[in-house]
Amino acid sequence: MKIVTIHEAKTHLSRLIQEALSGEEIVIAKGSKSLVKLIPLECAKESRVSGTLPGLLLHMADDFDAPLEDFSEYMS
């Protein structure tokens, strides 16, 4: 658990948010009295992984990344 002052929390909020998202427990205190705890929301913890939704990609042609004939004059 990491305890920071209100001033430090205001100064380094972005870094503290990243630490909380990484699993660090952050407590913000005023003097010696702990006031609040910075924790990530459950929905913020989930990271998206490409290709994990079954049935989303129905078909991809073998030449999907081949140059289009209509644009051949622009590509030279």
N, C-alpha and C positions, 0 to 999 in steps of 0.2 A: 504494500500500500504506500502510495506517495502522497504526502501532505504538502500543499502549496498555499500561499497567502492569496488574498483577493487580488492584490496588485500583480503578483506573479502570474495568476491565472489570466488577467486581462492582457498582460504583456505577451504571454506565450500560449494563447488559447488554441491556435492551430496545432501546435506541437502536442499539447495536452490531449486534444481530441484524437490525434493519431495514436498516441500512447494508449488511450482508453479503448480505441478500436482494436488495438493489438492485444488487449487483455489486461492491461495495467489498471489497477483500481486507483482513481485519483480523488482525493478529498480536498475541498477548498475550505480554508479556515480563516477566521477573523481573530487575530491574536492567537490565543491558545485554544479557542473554542472552534471545533469542527462544525461547519454549517451545512455543506452539501457534498454529495458524492457524484462524480462525473462517470456515468456508465453508458455504454452504447445501447441503442434500442435493438430488440431482437431482429427486426427487419433489416437493420443496417449491418448486422453481422454476416448475413448471407451474401456470398459472392456469386456472381453469375458465371456459369461455365458454358461455353459455346457447345452446341450439339447435344445438350442433355434433355431436350424436350422431344420425346419420341413422336414420330409422325409429323413433325413440323416441316421437314424438308421432304417434299414428295418426289421430286425428280431434278437431277442436275445433268445436263448434257456433257459428254466427254470433251467437247470443244467450247465450253462456256466462257473460257478466257481467250479464245482465239480472236484476232482482229476482225472487225466487221468490214465486209466488202464495200459498203456504202461510204466508209471513211478512209478508204485506201489512199485517195488523192491528198488528204490532209496529213497523212502520216509519213509522207516522203519528204 
